[in-house]
Amino acid sequence: MHPAPPDDHSLLAEELVAVRGELVRADGKSAALLALAGAGFVLATTAQPRNALAAWLLGGALVTAACAILQLLFVVRPRLENGGFCLHAADAPLPEHDPDAWRHRELSVLSRIALDKFRLLQTAVNLLACALVLVLCARLADLL
């Protein structure tokens, strides 16, 4: 005997929990990378390259890292939409609505936010990888 398929109400509730979990994951990853990238940025700015090639490579790494840090800041930046706690904070009356329609809308909004955050996070990780390669090349160029 097979279990009954979930109804739309419970499926929506599960999906809302899942997308909220993804938002927490994105923010946590971004916060950790932001701290790491910030520390690396500070260390890189104190480096004293010994030749022009190393200086150029280190400069490129700093610009790339700054772009990555900016992406990470966009991930952790609060997004104040016209729903959820923002609606309640304005003490606005709740419109008469179907709870499932509200859940669909909330799921759609939160899913878009999560997707945006993960795309920014992906770009930041790619930029940080490039910055790391440039820093390594700058250190090697210093040995020349």
Buried (B, 14 or more C-beta within 10 A) or exposed (E): EEEEEEEEEEEBBEBBEBBBEBBEBBBEBBEEBBEEBEEBBEEBEEBEBEEEBBBBBBBBBBEBBBBBBEBBEBBBEEEEBEEEEEBEEEEEEEEEEEEEEBBBEBBEBBBEBBEBBBEBBEBBBEBBEBBBBBBEBBBEBBEE
